[in-house]
Amino acid sequence: MAFHDQAQQLIQQKKFDALESLWMTELDRDPSDVDSFITIAKALRKAEQRSQSDTLLGLLGDALKDQQLWLQRLAVVKEIGRLSKHPAHLRPQFEEALRKAFGSRKSFDRAFQFAKFSDPQSNPVERAEKIEMWLTYDEGECFFMAGRGAGCVTELNPELGIARLDFEKDKRVSVPLGAAAKYLVPLQEGHLLREKFTDAPRIREEAKSNPQQFFARVLQSFGRPMTMGEVRDAVIGIVPEEKWSSWWTTARKNPQIIVSGTGAKAMYSWSSSTGDAEKTVRRDFERGDVKTKLDLARKHSSRSKELADSFSSTLATEAARVGRTDAATAWQILATLESLPGTYDSPIDPASLLMGPMASRTVAAIDKSFRERALAVIREKHPDWPKVYTEAFFLEDEPRILTLIFSALENAGQTELRDRLIDETLRYPRRHPRAFYWYVKRVAEDESWADRATYPLLFQILDALTHDEFGPVRARLKDFFDRGGFAIRIIMNQNNEEQARKLVDSLERYGVVEEYRREVVKDAAVMKHPTLREPQAEAIYSTAQSLEAKRAELEHLRKVEIPANSKAIQVAREMGDLSENFEYKSARARAEYLVARAGKLQTELEHVRVLDPDKIDTTAVRVGTKLVLSNGDLRREVTILGPWESAPEHGVYSNQSDVAKALIGHSAGEIVTFMGNDYTIESIRRWTE
């Protein structure tokens, strides 16, 4: 039984004399395993044998000193110092161990002095640990750093708290000492990358002449699995950057290297023999789920025909097992097997898995790298493939495949279905956010769709940015408002000042587009329409009846109320003592109100735009329309008129209100948000009907 296990057993049995005897025996045999000794000493303290623990640690420290094992002695002295109430008494022992262990280091004197180790008020344990940590990054020490490769320390500067290193591409890179342990991996003696600094030509030639063997040496030196990115960093300065792709393609074919995981996170590990590597792959295959099995089969079927046949047969059986409950996975397994070298008997026809009534959902569940292939099979063999394609369109989130579906319907003359996809997308963008983004991108990039690039589409994009459904594509939708982007092209290509002004106002009102983008759009609008620089008074929409009422009110103010109030002021003034004259103050306040009211009416009347029922366009919601909103069994009637007719309690809203602004511009059949709920616009008619 090992010393550590024996000692722990004796402590549990409270045989402390026997433990001491065992300790002394191990001390005579080999005192270098300091970690085990310290662990036992800590266990003794927990067993309330502190005195014995301290004594045994002292004996261990003496034995290490006798054998001049100074690093180990320093570790023991630090442990004794942590337990001591007066660690300063141990300062001479600390200094001796530090100088013997690190005195030959280039930066020792500098670190020792800066740490103020000799300060009688300092804690020698803390100062010793600080010096030891600093000297880990002494001049000449070599480290590996992700993204930079192997490098050597050229300067240790404890005063600034940094170490400076030279790497292949970057010189005098400063690394904070407090973070160095996180970013710098020590390259111990014997590590492959240290050879780069002692015999660079030889190591470069080795990497060039035998990539597979060199890759194995890299993994062996690091002693752990590595990602492709880590390997690439490791060979910086050894494998030329322009040769990396071809070198990596060859290097990873080493039959003793095992790959696990996929993509950038795939891990490469070393196995001692080809046979062991194959055993490891088989074990991982047997334990893995379907996705893992497929991944391992793709990566390792080329190792041997026996392994490839085993993988293929197992996966074919798995496809038959899951075929009834998970057609997508079963089809993907069989599609993968077609590209692998193994032989197998397919228990089912792969195409049959895509022929069911839920074919579109089966395709949507297939990995996107196989989805295009699945659609090709459906196009060839499904009797109602246009219907499947139409359903799949709104389940898809890959723009390239959306284009494929759309083009297939178009090329097959299925124009009605093709147009239905666009109509559905634009009518209910919140139901189909990915399809809506695809549509906008297509309009922005395809010259044949240039006539679809309109202001109403920009307003739809702005509205989309306010809804959570568009979260996954929100950033890309905002890109359309960049300098030289889609929004700018629409402004410059369409001569519509009213819509340009509305767009700028909408950008400010929504506030979901960053300020720098809003400024870009505003600048483009002003460049196209210079009059936008001038402030524009908002038109006051009014019915003929309201206009006459306001004119009559202004006439009454001017000819009746204002003159009458002037007389009241004169009468009150004649009463004397204006400072205490309530009638005078009241009349003056009334005069201010009447003048202000008359002025406001005059200004509004100058900007009145009278609504003519016969000229109201009901193709979309606008001022002067009445619309019916429905939400299931709930129906509401809403009228949009000017501010003078506003009566929300009766369903009449001013065109200047937020409610009206959210409705204006939408057409019958579209879904809108009204008072916090979604409604479909059922119909639009004139307000007089």
C-alpha positions as CSV (number, residue, x, y, z in Angstrom):
1,M,0.0,0.0,0.0
2,A,1.3,3.5,-0.9
3,F,2.6,5.7,1.9
4,H,-0.2,8.2,1.5
5,D,-3.0,5.6,1.8
6,Q,-1.3,3.8,4.7
7,A,-0.9,7.1,6.5
8,Q,-4.5,8.1,6.0
9,Q,-5.6,4.7,7.3
10,L,-3.5,5.1,10.5
11,I,-5.0,8.5,11.1
12,Q,-8.5,7.2,10.8
13,Q,-7.6,4.4,13.3
14,K,-6.0,7.0,15.6
15,K,-2.7,5.1,15.5
16,F,-0.5,8.2,15.7
17,D,2.6,6.5,17.0
18,A,2.5,4.1,14.1
19,L,2.0,7.0,11.8
20,E,5.1,8.7,13.1
21,S,7.1,5.5,12.5
22,L,5.8,5.3,9.0
23,W,6.6,9.0,8.4
24,M,10.3,8.5,9.5
25,T,10.6,5.4,7.4
26,E,9.4,7.2,4.3
27,L,11.6,10.2,5.2
28,D,14.7,7.9,5.1
29,R,13.6,6.3,1.9
30,D,12.6,9.4,-0.2
31,P,11.6,12.8,1.2
32,S,11.0,14.4,-2.2
33,D,7.3,13.7,-2.4
34,V,6.5,16.8,-0.5
35,D,2.8,17.0,-1.6
36,S,2.0,13.7,0.1
37,F,3.8,14.6,3.3
38,I,2.0,18.0,3.5
39,T,-1.4,16.3,2.8
40,I,-0.8,13.9,5.7
41,A,0.3,16.8,8.0
42,K,-2.9,18.6,7.2
43,A,-4.9,15.4,8.0
44,L,-3.1,15.2,11.4
45,R,-4.1,18.8,12.2
46,K,-7.8,18.0,11.4
47,A,-7.4,15.0,13.8
48,E,-6.3,17.6,16.5
49,Q,-2.7,16.4,16.4
50,R,-1.3,19.8,15.6
51,S,1.9,19.5,17.7
52,Q,2.8,16.2,16.1
53,S,2.0,17.7,12.7
54,D,4.4,20.6,13.3
55,T,7.1,18.3,14.5
56,L,6.9,16.0,11.6
57,L,7.0,18.9,9.1
58,G,10.1,20.3,10.9
59,L,11.8,16.9,10.4
60,L,10.8,16.8,6.8
61,G,12.3,20.3,6.2
62,D,15.6,19.3,7.8
63,A,15.8,16.1,5.7
64,L,15.2,18.2,2.5
65,K,17.9,20.6,3.6
66,D,20.4,17.8,4.1
67,Q,19.7,16.5,0.6
68,Q,19.7,20.1,-0.8
69,L,16.2,19.8,-2.3
70,W,15.7,23.5,-2.0
71,L,12.4,23.9,-3.9
72,Q,10.8,21.2,-1.8
73,R,12.2,22.7,1.3
74,L,10.8,26.1,0.4
75,A,7.4,24.5,0.1
76,V,7.6,22.9,3.5
77,V,8.9,26.1,5.1
78,K,5.9,28.0,3.6
79,E,3.5,25.4,5.1
80,I,5.2,25.8,8.5
81,G,5.0,29.6,8.2
82,R,1.3,29.5,7.4
83,L,0.7,27.6,10.6
84,S,3.0,29.7,12.8
85,K,1.7,32.6,14.8
86,H,5.0,34.4,14.3
87,P,6.2,33.5,10.7
88,A,8.7,36.3,10.8
89,H,10.9,34.1,13.0
90,L,11.3,31.9,10.0
91,R,12.7,34.6,7.7
92,P,16.3,33.3,7.7
93,Q,15.0,29.8,6.6
94,F,12.9,31.4,3.9
95,E,15.8,33.5,2.6
96,E,18.2,30.5,2.5
97,A,15.7,28.4,0.6
98,L,14.9,31.2,-1.8
99,R,18.5,31.9,-2.6
100,K,19.4,28.3,-3.0
101,A,16.4,27.6,-5.2
102,F,16.3,30.7,-7.3
103,G,19.5,32.7,-6.6
104,S,20.9,31.8,-10.0
105,R,17.9,33.3,-11.8
106,K,18.8,36.5,-13.8
107,S,16.1,38.6,-12.0
108,F,16.4,37.2,-8.5
109,D,18.1,40.2,-6.9
110,R,15.7,42.6,-8.6
111,A,12.7,40.6,-7.5
112,F,14.1,40.1,-4.0
113,Q,14.7,43.8,-3.4
114,F,11.4,45.0,-4.9
115,A,9.5,42.5,-2.7
116,K,11.1,44.1,0.3
117,F,11.6,40.6,1.7
118,S,14.0,41.9,4.5
119,D,11.4,44.3,5.9
120,P,10.9,43.1,9.5
121,Q,7.2,44.0,9.3
122,S,6.5,41.9,6.2
123,N,5.1,38.4,6.2
124,P,7.8,36.1,4.7
125,V,5.3,33.6,3.5
126,E,3.5,36.1,1.3
127,R,6.8,37.7,0.1
128,A,8.3,34.4,-0.8
129,E,5.3,33.3,-2.8
130,K,5.4,36.7,-4.6
131,I,9.1,36.3,-5.5
132,E,8.5,32.7,-6.6
133,M,5.6,33.7,-8.8
134,W,7.6,36.5,-10.4
135,L,10.6,34.3,-11.1
136,T,8.4,31.9,-13.0
137,Y,8.6,34.5,-15.7
138,D,12.3,35.1,-15.5
139,E,14.3,36.2,-18.5
140,G,14.9,33.3,-20.9
141,E,11.9,31.2,-19.7
142,C,9.8,30.0,-22.6
143,F,6.0,29.9,-22.9
144,F,3.2,29.1,-25.3
145,M,0.5,31.8,-25.8
146,A,-2.7,31.2,-27.7
147,G,-2.8,33.2,-30.9
148,R,1.0,34.0,-30.7
149,G,2.7,30.6,-30.4
150,A,6.0,30.0,-28.5
151,G,7.9,32.9,-27.1
152,C,10.6,33.8,-24.6
153,V,10.7,36.3,-21.7
154,T,13.0,39.2,-22.5
155,E,12.3,41.2,-19.4
156,L,10.8,40.7,-16.0
157,N,9.6,44.0,-14.5
158,P,8.0,43.5,-11.0
159,E,7.9,47.2,-10.5
160,L,5.4,47.6,-13.4
161,G,3.9,44.2,-12.7
162,I,4.6,42.8,-16.2
163,A,6.8,40.4,-18.2
164,R,7.8,41.1,-21.7
165,L,8.1,38.3,-24.3
166,D,9.3,38.0,-27.9
167,F,7.1,35.9,-30.1
168,E,7.6,35.0,-33.8
169,K,5.5,37.9,-35.1
170,D,5.3,40.2,-32.1
171,K,8.1,41.5,-30.0
172,R,8.1,42.9,-26.5
173,V,4.6,41.8,-25.8
174,S,3.6,42.9,-22.3
175,V,1.7,40.4,-20.1
176,P,0.5,41.4,-16.6
177,L,2.1,39.2,-14.0
178,G,-1.3,38.8,-12.3
179,A,-2.8,37.3,-15.5
180,A,0.3,35.5,-16.8
181,A,-0.8,32.1,-15.4
182,K,-4.0,32.3,-17.4
183,Y,-2.4,33.2,-20.7
184,L,1.1,31.6,-20.6
185,V,1.7,27.9,-20.7
186,P,5.3,27.0,-19.5
187,L,7.4,25.1,-22.1
188,Q,9.4,22.7,-19.8
189,E,12.7,21.2,-20.8
190,G,12.1,18.5,-23.5
191,H,9.1,20.3,-24.9
192,L,9.1,20.3,-28.7
193,L,8.6,24.0,-29.0
194,R,11.7,24.8,-26.9
195,E,13.7,23.3,-29.8
196,K,12.5,26.2,-31.9
197,F,14.8,28.5,-30.0
198,T,17.8,26.1,-30.0
199,D,17.7,24.5,-33.5
200,A,15.0,26.2,-35.6
201,P,16.3,25.0,-39.1
202,R,16.1,21.4,-38.0
203,I,12.7,21.6,-36.4
204,R,11.3,23.4,-39.5
205,E,12.7,20.7,-41.7
206,E,11.2,18.0,-39.5
207,A,7.7,19.6,-39.7
208,K,8.0,19.9,-43.5
209,S,9.3,16.4,-44.2
210,N,7.0,14.5,-41.9
211,P,3.8,16.5,-40.9
212,Q,2.1,13.4,-39.4
213,Q,5.0,12.6,-37.1
214,F,5.5,16.2,-36.2
215,F,1.9,16.7,-35.3
216,A,2.2,13.6,-33.0
217,R,5.2,15.2,-31.3
218,V,3.2,18.4,-30.7
219,L,0.4,16.5,-29.0
220,Q,2.9,14.5,-26.9
221,S,4.7,17.6,-25.8
222,F,1.6,19.3,-24.6
223,G,0.3,16.1,-23.0
224,R,-3.4,16.8,-23.7
225,P,-5.9,16.9,-26.6
226,M,-5.7,20.1,-28.7
227,T,-8.0,21.9,-31.1
228,M,-7.0,22.8,-34.6
229,G,-6.6,26.4,-33.6
230,E,-4.2,25.5,-30.8
231,V,-2.1,23.4,-33.1
232,R,-1.9,26.2,-35.6
233,D,-0.7,28.6,-32.9
234,A,1.9,26.0,-31.8
235,V,3.5,25.8,-35.2
236,I,3.7,29.5,-35.8
237,G,7.2,30.2,-37.1
238,I,7.7,26.5,-37.8
239,V,5.1,25.9,-40.6
240,P,4.9,28.9,-43.0
241,E,1.5,30.5,-42.9
242,E,0.9,30.1,-46.6
243,K,1.6,26.3,-46.2
244,W,-0.7,25.8,-43.2
245,S,-3.7,24.3,-45.0
246,S,-1.8,21.7,-47.0
247,W,0.4,20.9,-44.0
248,W,-2.7,20.4,-41.7
249,T,-4.5,18.2,-44.3
250,T,-1.5,15.8,-44.3
251,A,-0.7,16.0,-40.6
252,R,-4.1,15.0,-39.3
253,K,-4.1,11.8,-41.3
254,N,-1.8,10.2,-38.7
255,P,-3.6,6.9,-37.9
256,Q,-2.6,7.2,-34.2
257,I,-4.4,10.5,-33.8
258,I,-8.1,10.5,-32.7
259,V,-10.6,13.2,-33.4
260,S,-13.6,13.9,-31.2
261,G,-16.2,16.6,-31.6
262,T,-16.9,18.8,-34.7
263,G,-16.0,22.1,-36.2
264,A,-13.6,24.5,-34.4
265,K,-14.2,22.6,-31.1
266,A,-13.0,19.3,-32.5
267,M,-10.2,17.8,-30.2
268,Y,-7.2,15.9,-31.5
269,S,-5.5,13.5,-29.2
270,W,-2.6,11.0,-29.4
271,S,-2.8,7.3,-29.1
272,S,0.3,5.1,-28.4
273,S,-0.5,2.8,-31.4
274,T,-2.8,2.4,-34.4
275,G,-4.5,-0.5,-32.7
276,D,-5.1,1.5,-29.5
277,A,-6.4,4.4,-31.6
278,E,-8.9,2.1,-33.3
279,K,-10.0,0.6,-30.0
280,T,-10.6,4.1,-28.6
281,V,-12.7,5.1,-31.7
282,R,-14.8,1.8,-31.4
283,R,-15.4,2.5,-27.7
284,D,-16.5,6.1,-28.4
285,F,-18.7,4.9,-31.2
286,E,-20.4,2.3,-29.1
287,R,-21.0,4.8,-26.3
288,G,-22.2,7.7,-28.4
289,D,-25.6,8.8,-29.5
290,V,-26.6,8.9,-33.2
291,K,-25.0,12.3,-33.9
292,T,-21.7,11.1,-32.3
293,K,-21.8,7.8,-34.2
294,L,-22.3,9.7,-37.5
295,D,-19.5,12.1,-36.7
296,L,-17.1,9.3,-35.8
297,A,-18.0,7.3,-38.9
298,R,-17.3,10.3,-41.2
299,K,-13.9,10.9,-39.6
300,H,-12.6,7.3,-39.0
301,S,-14.2,5.0,-41.6
302,S,-11.0,5.4,-43.7
303,R,-8.9,3.7,-41.0
304,S,-9.7,0.2,-42.1
305,K,-12.3,-1.7,-44.2
306,E,-13.3,-3.7,-41.1
307,L,-14.0,-0.6,-39.1
308,A,-15.9,1.1,-42.0
309,D,-18.1,-2.0,-42.5
310,S,-18.8,-2.2,-38.8
311,F,-19.8,1.5,-38.6
312,S,-22.0,1.3,-41.7
313,S,-23.9,-1.9,-40.6
314,T,-24.5,-0.5,-37.2
315,L,-25.8,2.8,-38.5
316,A,-28.0,1.1,-41.1
317,T,-29.6,-0.9,-38.3
318,E,-30.0,2.4,-36.3
319,A,-31.8,4.0,-39.3
320,A,-34.3,1.2,-39.5
321,R,-34.9,1.4,-35.7
322,V,-35.7,5.2,-35.7
323,G,-37.3,5.3,-39.1
324,R,-40.9,5.2,-37.9
325,T,-40.5,7.8,-35.1
326,D,-37.8,10.1,-36.5
327,A,-37.7,10.0,-40.3
328,A,-35.3,13.0,-40.5
329,T,-32.6,11.3,-38.5
330,A,-33.1,8.0,-40.3
331,W,-32.8,9.7,-43.7
332,Q,-29.7,11.6,-42.6
333,I,-28.1,8.4,-41.5
334,L,-28.7,6.7,-44.8
335,A,-27.6,9.8,-46.8
336,T,-24.4,9.9,-44.8
337,L,-23.7,6.2,-45.4
338,E,-23.9,6.7,-49.2
339,S,-20.7,8.7,-48.9
340,L,-18.8,6.4,-46.6
341,P,-16.6,3.4,-47.8
342,G,-18.3,0.8,-45.6
343,T,-20.7,-1.9,-47.1
344,Y,-24.1,-2.5,-45.6
345,D,-27.6,-3.7,-46.5
346,S,-30.1,-0.8,-46.4
347,P,-33.3,-2.0,-44.6
348,I,-35.4,0.8,-46.0
349,D,-35.5,3.0,-49.1
350,P,-34.2,6.4,-48.1
351,A,-36.6,8.2,-50.4
352,S,-39.6,6.7,-48.7
353,L,-38.7,8.6,-45.5
354,L,-39.4,11.9,-47.4
355,M,-42.7,10.8,-49.0
356,G,-45.1,11.1,-46.0
357,P,-47.8,13.8,-45.3
358,M,-45.4,15.6,-43.0
359,A,-42.5,15.7,-45.6
360,S,-41.9,19.5,-45.1
361,R,-41.4,19.0,-41.4
362,T,-39.1,16.1,-42.0
363,V,-37.0,18.3,-44.2
364,A,-36.9,21.1,-41.7
365,A,-35.6,18.7,-39.0
366,I,-32.7,17.5,-41.3
367,D,-29.3,19.2,-40.7
368,K,-28.9,22.1,-43.1
369,S,-25.9,20.6,-44.7
370,F,-28.2,17.8,-46.0
371,R,-31.4,19.8,-46.5
372,E,-30.7,20.8,-50.0
373,R,-30.1,17.2,-51.0
374,A,-33.4,16.1,-49.3
375,L,-35.3,18.8,-51.2
376,A,-33.8,17.5,-54.5
377,V,-35.1,14.0,-53.7
378,I,-38.6,15.4,-53.0
379,R,-38.4,17.4,-56.2
380,E,-37.7,14.3,-58.1
381,K,-40.0,11.7,-56.4
382,H,-42.7,13.4,-54.4
383,P,-46.0,13.5,-56.3
384,D,-47.0,16.8,-54.8
385,W,-43.6,18.4,-54.4
386,P,-44.8,22.1,-55.0
387,K,-47.0,21.8,-51.9
388,V,-44.1,20.4,-49.8
389,Y,-41.8,23.2,-51.1
390,T,-44.4,25.8,-50.2
391,E,-44.7,24.5,-46.6
392,A,-41.0,24.1,-46.3
393,F,-40.4,27.7,-47.2
394,F,-41.9,29.0,-44.0
395,L,-40.1,26.4,-41.9
396,E,-36.7,27.3,-43.3
397,D,-34.1,29.7,-41.8
398,E,-31.3,29.3,-44.3
399,P,-31.4,32.1,-47.0
400,R,-29.7,30.0,-49.6
401,I,-32.3,27.3,-49.3
402,L,-35.1,29.8,-49.3
403,T,-33.8,31.0,-52.7
404,L,-33.6,27.4,-53.9
405,I,-37.2,26.7,-53.0
406,F,-38.4,30.0,-54.5
407,S,-36.5,29.5,-57.8
408,A,-37.6,25.9,-58.1
409,L,-41.3,26.9,-58.0
410,E,-40.6,29.8,-60.4
411,N,-38.7,27.6,-62.9
412,A,-41.5,25.0,-62.8
413,G,-44.1,27.6,-63.7
414,Q,-45.7,27.5,-60.3
415,T,-46.2,31.2,-60.3
416,E,-49.3,31.2,-58.2
417,L,-47.5,29.4,-55.4
418,R,-44.5,31.5,-55.8
419,D,-46.5,34.7,-55.5
420,R,-48.4,33.3,-52.5
421,L,-45.1,32.9,-50.6
422,I,-44.3,36.6,-51.1
423,D,-47.8,37.7,-50.2
424,E,-47.8,35.6,-47.0
425,T,-44.4,36.9,-46.1
426,L,-45.3,40.6,-46.4
427,R,-48.8,40.2,-44.9
428,Y,-47.6,38.4,-41.8
429,P,-43.9,39.2,-41.4
430,R,-44.0,38.5,-37.6
431,R,-45.0,34.9,-38.3
432,H,-42.2,34.5,-40.8
433,P,-39.2,36.7,-39.7
434,R,-36.6,34.6,-41.5
435,A,-38.6,34.7,-44.8
436,F,-39.1,38.4,-44.4
437,Y,-35.4,39.0,-44.0
438,W,-34.7,36.8,-47.0
439,Y,-37.2,38.9,-49.0
440,V,-35.7,42.2,-48.1
441,K,-32.2,40.9,-48.8
442,R,-33.4,39.7,-52.2
443,V,-35.0,43.0,-53.0
444,A,-31.8,44.8,-52.0
445,E,-29.5,42.6,-54.0
446,D,-31.5,41.4,-57.1
447,E,-31.8,44.1,-59.8
448,S,-34.8,42.3,-61.3
449,W,-36.6,43.0,-58.0
450,A,-35.7,46.7,-58.0
451,D,-39.4,47.8,-58.4
452,R,-40.2,46.2,-55.0
453,A,-37.7,48.6,-53.3
454,T,-40.2,51.1,-51.8
455,Y,-40.8,53.3,-48.8
456,P,-43.6,51.0,-47.5
457,L,-41.0,48.2,-47.3
458,L,-38.7,50.4,-45.3
459,F,-41.5,51.1,-42.9
460,Q,-42.2,47.4,-42.6
461,I,-38.5,46.9,-41.7
462,L,-38.7,49.6,-39.0
463,D,-41.8,48.0,-37.5
464,A,-40.1,44.6,-37.6
465,L,-37.2,45.9,-35.5
466,T,-39.6,46.6,-32.6
467,H,-40.8,43.0,-32.3
468,D,-39.1,40.2,-30.4
469,E,-39.7,37.7,-33.2
470,F,-37.0,39.4,-35.3
471,G,-34.4,39.1,-32.6
472,P,-32.2,36.6,-34.6
473,V,-32.1,38.8,-37.7
474,R,-32.4,42.3,-36.0
475,A,-28.8,43.2,-36.5
476,R,-28.9,42.3,-40.2
477,L,-32.1,44.2,-40.7
478,K,-30.4,47.3,-39.2
479,D,-27.6,46.9,-41.8
480,F,-30.0,48.0,-44.5
481,F,-29.8,51.6,-43.0
482,D,-26.0,51.8,-43.3
483,R,-24.2,54.3,-45.5
484,G,-24.7,53.2,-49.1
485,G,-27.2,50.6,-48.0
486,F,-30.7,49.6,-49.1
487,A,-32.5,52.5,-47.4
488,I,-30.2,55.1,-48.9
489,R,-30.8,53.7,-52.4
490,I,-34.5,53.9,-52.0
491,I,-34.3,57.6,-50.9
492,M,-32.0,58.5,-53.8
493,N,-34.0,56.5,-56.4
494,Q,-37.5,57.7,-55.5
495,N,-38.6,61.3,-55.8
496,N,-41.1,61.3,-52.9
497,E,-40.4,64.1,-50.4
498,E,-43.4,63.3,-48.2
499,Q,-42.3,59.7,-47.7
500,A,-38.7,60.7,-47.1
501,R,-39.9,63.1,-44.4
502,K,-42.1,60.3,-42.9
503,L,-39.1,57.9,-42.9
504,V,-36.9,60.3,-41.0
505,D,-39.7,61.0,-38.5
506,S,-40.4,57.3,-38.1
507,L,-36.7,56.6,-37.4
508,E,-36.7,59.2,-34.6
509,R,-40.0,57.9,-33.3
510,Y,-39.1,54.2,-33.2
511,G,-35.7,54.8,-31.8
512,V,-34.6,51.2,-32.5
513,V,-32.0,52.2,-35.1
514,E,-28.7,53.6,-33.8
515,E,-28.1,57.3,-33.9
516,Y,-25.3,57.1,-36.4
517,R,-27.5,55.2,-38.8
518,R,-30.4,57.7,-38.3
519,E,-28.0,60.5,-39.2
520,V,-26.9,58.7,-42.4
521,V,-30.5,58.3,-43.5
522,K,-31.3,61.9,-42.6
523,D,-28.3,63.2,-44.5
524,A,-29.4,61.2,-47.6
525,A,-33.0,62.5,-47.4
526,V,-31.8,66.1,-47.1
527,M,-29.4,65.7,-50.0
528,K,-32.3,64.4,-52.1
529,H,-34.9,66.9,-50.8
530,P,-33.1,70.1,-49.6
531,T,-36.4,71.5,-48.3
532,L,-36.4,68.9,-45.5
533,R,-33.9,71.3,-43.8
534,E,-36.8,73.7,-43.2
535,P,-39.1,72.9,-40.4
536,Q,-42.5,71.9,-41.7
537,A,-45.7,72.7,-39.9
538,E,-47.8,69.6,-39.6
539,A,-51.0,69.8,-41.7
540,I,-54.3,69.9,-39.6
541,Y,-56.7,67.5,-41.2
542,S,-60.3,68.5,-40.7
543,T,-63.8,67.8,-42.0
544,A,-65.7,70.7,-43.5
545,Q,-68.0,70.8,-40.5
546,S,-65.2,71.1,-38.0
547,L,-63.5,73.8,-40.1
548,E,-66.7,75.9,-40.1
549,A,-67.0,75.5,-36.3
550,K,-63.3,76.6,-35.7
551,R,-63.8,79.6,-38.0
552,A,-66.9,80.6,-36.1
553,E,-65.1,80.1,-32.8
554,L,-62.3,82.5,-34.0
555,E,-64.8,85.0,-35.2
556,H,-66.6,84.9,-31.9
557,L,-63.3,85.4,-30.0
558,R,-62.3,88.4,-32.1
559,K,-65.7,90.2,-32.2
560,V,-67.3,89.3,-29.0
561,E,-65.1,87.8,-26.2
562,I,-61.9,89.8,-26.7
563,P,-63.7,93.2,-26.9
564,A,-66.0,92.3,-24.0
565,N,-62.9,91.4,-21.9
566,S,-61.1,94.6,-22.9
567,K,-64.1,96.6,-21.4
568,A,-63.9,94.5,-18.2
569,I,-60.2,95.4,-17.9
570,Q,-61.0,99.1,-18.3
571,V,-63.8,99.0,-15.7
572,A,-61.6,97.1,-13.2
573,R,-58.7,99.6,-13.7
574,E,-61.0,102.5,-12.8
575,M,-61.6,100.9,-9.4
576,G,-58.0,101.9,-8.4
577,D,-55.3,100.1,-6.4
578,L,-54.4,97.5,-9.0
579,S,-52.2,95.5,-6.6
580,E,-55.2,94.4,-4.6
581,N,-57.7,94.5,-7.4
582,F,-58.9,90.9,-8.0
583,E,-61.3,91.8,-10.8
584,Y,-58.5,93.5,-12.7
585,K,-56.1,90.5,-12.3
586,S,-58.8,88.1,-13.4
587,A,-59.6,90.1,-16.4
588,R,-56.0,90.4,-17.5
589,A,-55.5,86.6,-17.1
590,R,-58.6,86.1,-19.2
591,A,-57.2,88.4,-21.9
592,E,-54.0,86.4,-22.1
593,Y,-55.9,83.2,-22.6
594,L,-58.2,84.6,-25.2
595,V,-55.4,86.1,-27.2
596,A,-53.4,82.9,-27.1
597,R,-56.4,80.8,-28.0
598,A,-57.1,83.1,-31.0
599,G,-53.5,82.9,-32.1
600,K,-53.5,79.2,-32.0
601,L,-56.7,78.9,-33.9
602,Q,-55.4,81.3,-36.5
603,T,-52.2,79.3,-36.9
604,E,-54.1,76.0,-37.2
605,L,-56.5,77.4,-39.7
606,E,-53.6,78.5,-41.9
607,H,-52.5,74.8,-42.1
608,V,-55.9,73.2,-42.5
609,R,-56.3,70.5,-45.1
610,V,-60.0,69.7,-45.6
611,L,-60.9,66.1,-46.1
612,D,-63.0,65.4,-49.1
613,P,-64.9,62.0,-48.7
614,D,-65.0,61.5,-52.5
615,K,-61.2,61.7,-52.7
616,I,-60.2,59.4,-49.8
617,D,-58.1,56.4,-51.0
618,T,-59.2,53.3,-49.1
619,T,-56.5,50.9,-50.4
620,A,-54.7,51.6,-47.1
621,V,-55.4,53.1,-43.8
622,R,-55.0,56.9,-43.9
623,V,-56.6,60.1,-42.6
624,G,-60.3,60.0,-43.4
625,T,-60.8,56.2,-43.3
626,K,-62.8,53.9,-41.1
627,L,-61.5,50.4,-40.5
628,V,-62.8,47.3,-38.9
629,L,-60.3,45.3,-36.8
630,S,-60.9,41.7,-35.9
631,N,-59.3,39.3,-33.4
632,G,-61.2,36.1,-33.4
633,D,-64.7,36.9,-32.2
634,L,-63.7,40.4,-31.1
635,R,-64.3,43.2,-33.7
636,R,-63.6,46.9,-33.3
637,E,-64.4,49.9,-35.5
638,V,-61.7,52.6,-35.6
639,T,-61.9,56.0,-37.4
640,I,-58.8,58.1,-38.3
641,L,-59.5,61.9,-38.5
642,G,-57.8,65.1,-37.6
643,P,-57.1,66.3,-34.0
644,W,-60.3,68.5,-34.0
645,E,-62.5,65.4,-34.3
646,S,-60.6,63.2,-31.9
647,A,-62.9,61.2,-29.6
648,P,-61.1,58.0,-28.5
649,E,-64.0,57.0,-26.3
650,H,-66.1,56.7,-29.5
651,G,-63.3,55.0,-31.5
652,V,-62.2,58.2,-33.3
653,Y,-58.5,58.9,-33.2
654,S,-56.4,61.9,-34.3
655,N,-53.9,61.2,-37.0
656,Q,-51.3,62.7,-34.7
657,S,-51.8,60.0,-32.0
658,D,-49.5,57.0,-31.6
659,V,-52.5,54.7,-32.1
660,A,-53.2,56.2,-35.6
661,K,-49.5,56.3,-36.5
662,A,-49.3,52.5,-35.9
663,L,-52.3,51.9,-38.2
664,I,-51.7,54.3,-41.1
665,G,-50.1,52.8,-44.2
666,H,-51.4,49.2,-43.5
667,S,-53.7,47.5,-45.9
668,A,-56.7,45.2,-45.5
669,G,-55.7,41.7,-44.4
670,E,-52.5,42.9,-42.6
671,I,-51.9,42.2,-38.9
672,V,-51.5,45.4,-36.8
673,T,-51.0,46.1,-33.1
674,F,-53.8,48.1,-31.6
675,M,-53.9,49.0,-27.9
676,G,-51.4,46.3,-27.1
677,N,-53.1,43.4,-29.0
678,D,-52.8,42.1,-32.5
679,Y,-55.7,42.5,-34.9
680,T,-56.3,41.8,-38.6
681,I,-57.6,44.7,-40.7
682,E,-60.9,43.3,-42.0
683,S,-62.0,46.2,-44.1
684,I,-61.3,49.9,-44.9
685,R,-63.8,52.5,-46.0
686,R,-64.4,56.3,-46.0
687,W,-65.3,57.7,-42.6
688,T,-68.7,58.9,-43.8
689,E,-69.8,55.4,-44.9
